[in-house]
Amino acid sequence: MASENGESGGGSWKKNVDDIKKVFEFKEVLGT
C-alpha cells in the first residue's frame, strides 16, 4: 500500500494527511 502511494505521486501522501486530520477532528467531536 505504501509503495502504491509513492508511485501515484506527492498528492497521495497529502491526501493521506488530510484523512488523518479528519479522523482526529472527528474523534475530538465525539470526545466532547
N, CA, C and O atoms as a Maestro MAE file, in Angstrom:
{
 s_m_m2io_version
 :::
 2.0.0
}

f_m_ct {
 s_m_title
 :::
 protein
 m_atom[128] {
  # First column is atom index #
  i_m_mmod_type
  r_m_x_coord
  r_m_y_coord
  r_m_z_coord
  i_m_residue_number
  s_m_chain_name
  s_m_pdb_residue_name
  s_m_pdb_atom_name
  i_m_atomic_number
  :::
  1 25 0.844 -1.201 0.000 1 A "MET " " N  " 7
  2 3 0.000 0.000 0.000 1 A "MET " " CA " 6
  3 2 0.878 1.250 0.000 1 A "MET " " C  " 6
  4 15 0.596 2.217 -0.708 1 A "MET " " O  " 8
  5 25 1.938 1.221 0.797 2 A "ALA " " N  " 7
  6 3 2.837 2.378 0.858 2 A "ALA " " CA " 6
  7 2 3.500 2.607 -0.488 2 A "ALA " " C  " 6
  8 15 3.680 3.748 -0.915 2 A "ALA " " O  " 8
  9 25 3.866 1.507 -1.163 3 A "SER " " N  " 7
  10 3 4.526 1.641 -2.460 3 A "SER " " CA " 6
  11 2 3.572 2.242 -3.485 3 A "SER " " C  " 6
  12 15 3.990 3.017 -4.346 3 A "SER " " O  " 8
  13 25 2.308 1.890 -3.396 4 A "GLU " " N  " 7
  14 3 1.321 2.441 -4.332 4 A "GLU " " CA " 6
  15 2 1.200 3.944 -4.139 4 A "GLU " " C  " 6
  16 15 1.115 4.695 -5.111 4 A "GLU " " O  " 8
  17 25 1.193 4.383 -2.889 5 A "ASN " " N  " 7
  18 3 1.100 5.810 -2.614 5 A "ASN " " CA " 6
  19 2 2.301 6.537 -3.187 5 A "ASN " " C  " 6
  20 15 2.163 7.640 -3.715 5 A "ASN " " O  " 8
  21 25 3.484 5.932 -3.089 6 A "GLY " " N  " 7
  22 3 4.697 6.544 -3.607 6 A "GLY " " CA " 6
  23 2 4.639 6.660 -5.121 6 A "GLY " " C  " 6
  24 15 5.102 7.651 -5.687 6 A "GLY " " O  " 8
  25 25 4.074 5.657 -5.779 7 A "GLU " " N  " 7
  26 3 4.023 5.663 -7.236 7 A "GLU " " CA " 6
  27 2 3.055 6.715 -7.751 7 A "GLU " " C  " 6
  28 15 3.290 7.313 -8.802 7 A "GLU " " O  " 8
  29 25 1.985 6.943 -7.031 8 A "SER " " N  " 7
  30 3 0.954 7.852 -7.533 8 A "SER " " CA " 6
  31 2 1.353 9.308 -7.381 8 A "SER " " C  " 6
  32 15 0.662 10.187 -7.896 8 A "SER " " O  " 8
  33 25 2.454 9.589 -6.685 9 A "GLY " " N  " 7
  34 3 2.961 10.957 -6.652 9 A "GLY " " CA " 6
  35 2 2.815 11.625 -5.298 9 A "GLY " " C  " 6
  36 15 2.404 10.990 -4.327 9 A "GLY " " O  " 8
  37 25 3.154 12.911 -5.233 10 A "GLY " " N  " 7
  38 3 3.159 13.655 -3.978 10 A "GLY " " CA " 6
  39 2 1.762 13.923 -3.452 10 A "GLY " " C  " 6
  40 15 1.585 14.075 -2.244 10 A "GLY " " O  " 8
  41 25 0.768 13.985 -4.318 11 A "GLY " " N  " 7
  42 3 -0.579 14.307 -3.877 11 A "GLY " " CA " 6
  43 2 -1.174 13.216 -3.005 11 A "GLY " " C  " 6
  44 15 -2.063 13.476 -2.194 11 A "GLY " " O  " 8
  45 25 -0.684 11.997 -3.173 12 A "SER " " N  " 7
  46 3 -1.266 10.873 -2.450 12 A "SER " " CA " 6
  47 2 -1.013 10.990 -0.951 12 A "SER " " C  " 6
  48 15 -1.932 10.827 -0.147 12 A "SER " " O  " 8
  49 25 0.236 11.274 -0.575 13 A "TRP " " N  " 7
  50 3 0.541 11.365 0.864 13 A "TRP " " CA " 6
  51 2 -0.183 12.553 1.474 13 A "TRP " " C  " 6
  52 15 -0.589 12.506 2.635 13 A "TRP " " O  " 8
  53 25 -0.349 13.631 0.688 14 A "LYS " " N  " 7
  54 3 -1.051 14.795 1.217 14 A "LYS " " CA " 6
  55 2 -2.511 14.438 1.503 14 A "LYS " " C  " 6
  56 15 -3.075 14.864 2.511 14 A "LYS " " O  " 8
  57 25 -3.114 13.654 0.612 15 A "LYS " " N  " 7
  58 3 -4.489 13.225 0.848 15 A "LYS " " CA " 6
  59 2 -4.544 12.372 2.117 15 A "LYS " " C  " 6
  60 15 -5.487 12.469 2.902 15 A "LYS " " O  " 8
  61 25 -3.535 11.550 2.302 16 A "ASN " " N  " 7
  62 3 -3.488 10.708 3.489 16 A "ASN " " CA " 6
  63 2 -3.429 11.562 4.747 16 A "ASN " " C  " 6
  64 15 -4.093 11.260 5.738 16 A "ASN " " O  " 8
  65 25 -2.637 12.626 4.710 17 A "VAL " " N  " 7
  66 3 -2.536 13.531 5.860 17 A "VAL " " CA " 6
  67 2 -3.884 14.181 6.121 17 A "VAL " " C  " 6
  68 15 -4.303 14.311 7.271 17 A "VAL " " O  " 8
  69 25 -4.566 14.593 5.049 18 A "ASP " " N  " 7
  70 3 -5.883 15.219 5.209 18 A "ASP " " CA " 6
  71 2 -6.855 14.237 5.852 18 A "ASP " " C  " 6
  72 15 -7.647 14.616 6.715 18 A "ASP " " O  " 8
  73 25 -6.793 12.972 5.432 19 A "ASP " " N  " 7
  74 3 -7.683 11.968 6.010 19 A "ASP " " CA " 6
  75 2 -7.398 11.797 7.498 19 A "ASP " " C  " 6
  76 15 -8.319 11.677 8.305 19 A "ASP " " O  " 8
  77 25 -6.116 11.786 7.853 20 A "ILE " " N  " 7
  78 3 -5.748 11.637 9.264 20 A "ILE " " CA " 6
  79 2 -6.266 12.821 10.067 20 A "ILE " " C  " 6
  80 15 -6.775 12.653 11.175 20 A "ILE " " O  " 8
  81 25 -6.136 14.020 9.506 21 A "LYS " " N  " 7
  82 3 -6.627 15.212 10.202 21 A "LYS " " CA " 6
  83 2 -8.128 15.111 10.414 21 A "LYS " " C  " 6
  84 15 -8.634 15.469 11.478 21 A "LYS " " O  " 8
  85 25 -8.845 14.621 9.400 22 A "LYS " " N  " 7
  86 3 -10.300 14.488 9.516 22 A "LYS " " CA " 6
  87 2 -10.644 13.510 10.619 22 A "LYS " " C  " 6
  88 15 -11.577 13.739 11.389 22 A "LYS " " O  " 8
  89 25 -9.897 12.419 10.700 23 A "VAL " " N  " 7
  90 3 -10.154 11.414 11.730 23 A "VAL " " CA " 6
  91 2 -9.923 12.013 13.110 23 A "VAL " " C  " 6
  92 15 -10.707 11.781 14.030 23 A "VAL " " O  " 8
  93 25 -8.839 12.791 13.257 24 A "PHE " " N  " 7
  94 3 -8.557 13.406 14.551 24 A "PHE " " CA " 6
  95 2 -9.652 14.390 14.924 24 A "PHE " " C  " 6
  96 15 -10.100 14.420 16.070 24 A "PHE " " O  " 8
  97 25 -10.085 15.195 13.961 25 A "GLU " " N  " 7
  98 3 -11.154 16.161 14.236 25 A "GLU " " CA " 6
  99 2 -12.429 15.425 14.615 25 A "GLU " " C  " 6
  100 15 -13.140 15.835 15.532 25 A "GLU " " O  " 8
  101 25 -12.717 14.333 13.907 26 A "PHE " " N  " 7
  102 3 -13.916 13.559 14.176 26 A "PHE " " CA " 6
  103 2 -13.874 12.987 15.590 26 A "PHE " " C  " 6
  104 15 -14.880 12.986 16.299 26 A "PHE " " O  " 8
  105 25 -12.697 12.500 15.991 27 A "LYS " " N  " 7
  106 3 -12.550 11.949 17.338 27 A "LYS " " CA " 6
  107 2 -12.751 13.040 18.377 27 A "LYS " " C  " 6
  108 15 -13.351 12.797 19.425 27 A "LYS " " O  " 8
  109 25 -12.255 14.240 18.098 28 A "GLU " " N  " 7
  110 3 -12.424 15.339 19.052 28 A "GLU " " CA " 6
  111 2 -13.897 15.675 19.206 28 A "GLU " " C  " 6
  112 15 -14.367 15.932 20.314 28 A "GLU " " O  " 8
  113 25 -14.622 15.674 18.101 29 A "VAL " " N  " 7
  114 3 -16.053 15.986 18.152 29 A "VAL " " CA " 6
  115 2 -16.781 14.932 18.978 29 A "VAL " " C  " 6
  116 15 -17.659 15.257 19.777 29 A "VAL " " O  " 8
  117 25 -16.412 13.666 18.781 30 A "LEU " " N  " 7
  118 3 -17.066 12.606 19.545 30 A "LEU " " CA " 6
  119 2 -16.675 12.689 21.015 30 A "LEU " " C  " 6
  120 15 -17.475 12.368 21.894 30 A "LEU " " O  " 8
  121 25 -15.439 13.124 21.282 31 A "GLY " " N  " 7
  122 3 -14.941 13.155 22.649 31 A "GLY " " CA " 6
  123 2 -15.595 14.241 23.488 31 A "GLY " " C  " 6
  124 15 -15.649 14.135 24.713 31 A "GLY " " O  " 8
  125 25 -16.090 15.277 22.838 32 A "THR " " N  " 7
  126 3 -16.646 16.404 23.587 32 A "THR " " CA " 6
  127 2 -18.145 16.256 23.760 32 A "THR " " C  " 6
  128 15 -18.784 17.114 24.368 32 A "THR " " O  " 8
  :::
 }
 m_bond[127] {
  # First column is bond index #
  i_m_from
  i_m_to
  i_m_order
  :::
  1 1 2 1
  2 2 3 1
  3 3 4 2
  4 3 5 1
  5 5 6 1
  6 6 7 1
  7 7 8 2
  8 7 9 1
  9 9 10 1
  10 10 11 1
  11 11 12 2
  12 11 13 1
  13 13 14 1
  14 14 15 1
  15 15 16 2
  16 15 17 1
  17 17 18 1
  18 18 19 1
  19 19 20 2
  20 19 21 1
  21 21 22 1
  22 22 23 1
  23 23 24 2
  24 23 25 1
  25 25 26 1
  26 26 27 1
  27 27 28 2
  28 27 29 1
  29 29 30 1
  30 30 31 1
  31 31 32 2
  32 31 33 1
  33 33 34 1
  34 34 35 1
  35 35 36 2
  36 35 37 1
  37 37 38 1
  38 38 39 1
  39 39 40 2
  40 39 41 1
  41 41 42 1
  42 42 43 1
  43 43 44 2
  44 43 45 1
  45 45 46 1
  46 46 47 1
  47 47 48 2
  48 47 49 1
  49 49 50 1
  50 50 51 1
  51 51 52 2
  52 51 53 1
  53 53 54 1
  54 54 55 1
  55 55 56 2
  56 55 57 1
  57 57 58 1
  58 58 59 1
  59 59 60 2
  60 59 61 1
  61 61 62 1
  62 62 63 1
  63 63 64 2
  64 63 65 1
  65 65 66 1
  66 66 67 1
  67 67 68 2
  68 67 69 1
  69 69 70 1
  70 70 71 1
  71 71 72 2
  72 71 73 1
  73 73 74 1
  74 74 75 1
  75 75 76 2
  76 75 77 1
  77 77 78 1
  78 78 79 1
  79 79 80 2
  80 79 81 1
  81 81 82 1
  82 82 83 1
  83 83 84 2
  84 83 85 1
  85 85 86 1
  86 86 87 1
  87 87 88 2
  88 87 89 1
  89 89 90 1
  90 90 91 1
  91 91 92 2
  92 91 93 1
  93 93 94 1
  94 94 95 1
  95 95 96 2
  96 95 97 1
  97 97 98 1
  98 98 99 1
  99 99 100 2
  100 99 101 1
  101 101 102 1
  102 102 103 1
  103 103 104 2
  104 103 105 1
  105 105 106 1
  106 106 107 1
  107 107 108 2
  108 107 109 1
  109 109 110 1
  110 110 111 1
  111 111 112 2
  112 111 113 1
  113 113 114 1
  114 114 115 1
  115 115 116 2
  116 115 117 1
  117 117 118 1
  118 118 119 1
  119 119 120 2
  120 119 121 1
  121 121 122 1
  122 122 123 1
  123 123 124 2
  124 123 125 1
  125 125 126 1
  126 126 127 1
  127 127 128 2
  :::
 }
}
